[in-house]
Amino acid sequence: MPRVKPASQLSEAQFAALVDGLAADPGRRELLTELLHENHPVYAECGAAAVVRMRGWILLALARAGVPDGALIFLLEELDAGVDPYLVAAAAHALRSYPRPTGTLAAFVMRALSNIRYRDEPVSFDAYGEYAMSAAGTSAVRELLATLAWLGPLARGVIPELMLLRAQGGAGSRKLRIDIDRAIQTISGADEAASSGSHACCGAPSDSLPSTVSWTAGSRCDAGPIEKVVLEDHDGNRITFEEFFKGRPAIVVFFYTRCDNPMKCSLTVAKLARVQGLLDAQGLGERIQTAAITYDPAFDLPERLRIYAQDRGVRLDARHRMLRALDNDALRRHFELGVNFIESLVNRHRIEVYILDSQARIAVSFERIHWDEREVVTHAIELLKEREPGAGQGQPRSCCSSSAAVGRAG
């Protein structure tokens, strides 16, 4: 597959022209999806605002070219946890180009509407990086409501939530109430048409949502490449990756304390605290470890890690730690982390949670979409039942190959 040059070799104007060219070329459109991976070199050393413009333009290109199954997860990720009005608006706009809509999509759109309504602002899709200068522009809320209307009867399940949102709008939200009324009328009208047999529903996109991936014991990547990586915990104690993670299953989340999206890092660490509570309730707090590892080890020193954890109710002890890696590059390569940087500062990252088996190999990953704490705990408990390596399970892979990691970057 042809590669795209790093952003350091492309101006934003060149990048926009590249995206436009890919969208216009059926033989290369798959590269648009590749460009949405956060760890793609095109984002290296780009500021966070530039990354927003770049990713938004890709989403708009997909809206023109049509959204393939492989790109759907990126749109839903933005609706699930996005807080930037431009990106949320672009994702909602692009979703209307997906050829197989279902009612599942309506829940994501409604979640985005609830998250973004107090952050909404005018946006423009007319040109790369253009600001909305008049009422002719659009907004995240307008695009989300238009997408619910596009879903028609598939969105009927969220009508009660729309009614509640309308009631909560307040005296200063007359325009919002009008837009909600219009969406409800469209959904209800389409529902009546569907009842008379004039509207056909499309197939489910469940196969297009690879947010959770599991590996059998014999296909997991060996932890050898990072076993000697030194980690420092919330109290300043140093321990190697092998020393901490080998011997019992572990639930690992990634975060950083400077994250300005409350739907990502702060919520992830708070959910880790709830995971710990579920483990304790089943008497498994000593048999299954937990760890939160920072993307930003130069800034997230032990005291900062400890305070961040305590503020979110995380249990801290020998089995449950906040960690920073002294060799962050090795850790990023091993987990294939969905993160990129401008110098040492994160400019974009995804939600990601990993469950390691007793040999410190990645057994399950949860990526992009918000994860359920009980499901994570269930997967971790299943690992306790596995036999020790060598008991007929096959030999583990010595390193992570692209074939072993299918779906991980999705």
Helices and strands as residue ranges (DSSP letters): G 7-9, H 12-24, H 30-34, G 41-43, H 48-65, H 69-81, H 85-95, H 103-116, E 122-123, E 138-139, H 140-151, G 152-158, H 159-167, H 174-195, G 206-208, E 212-214, G 217-219, G 224-226, E 230-233, E 238-240, H 241-245, E 250-255, I 262-266, H 267-281, E 289-294, H 302-311, E 320-325, H 328-335, E 339-342, E 345-349, E 352-356, E 362-367, H 373-384
